[in-house]
Amino acid sequence: MGADDKSIKDKDEEESYFDDNDDLGDIIDPEEVSKGRETRIKESFSAIMQMVRSEGGPAVEFVKKLGPDHIHKIIEGSQIDDNHRFELEKSGRIWYFLYTLLILGFILLLIYFLLPNNKDLLMELIKLALTFAGGLGAGYGFKSFQDRND
């Protein structure tokens, strides 16, 4: 039984697992997902360790010293990294929203104060803003086109 046979068997087991668990009405338990993820990581890690051991080389001594407690530390570090990445993306979305509100508020205040007194100045500012936005969009589109062709 070769490595390809093993991967085909694993895929068949995964498909049968998903076929047997088609009940969409159940609520997914995060602990079960976490345990499943941890199990898959351990299996992948042990498969990598077996490959490295069978091939030899300088990494063999390093892999021989790895134990279950090291694997748990790697998994915990991965989860902490995922949590930090999520928090970073969340804070980025919050700042993006705040900047959008700030710009929108500035535009509304500009319209509120310039519309009654300086209609011509307001129209010129709107034209300049639209021209600037169009130039940014055209530049971005041109850069994307060049990147795709390279």
FENQUI-V362551 format. One record per run of one state. SS is the DSSP state (2 for helix, 1 for strand, 0 for the rest). FROM is the first residue (numbers start at 1). LEN is the number of residues. Records with the same first field share a line. If there is no record, write none. Layout:
SS: FROM-LEN / FROM-LEN
This chain:
0: 1-2 / 21-9 / 56-3 / 65-3 / 118-1 / 150-1
2: 3-18 / 30-26 / 59-6 / 68-50 / 119-31
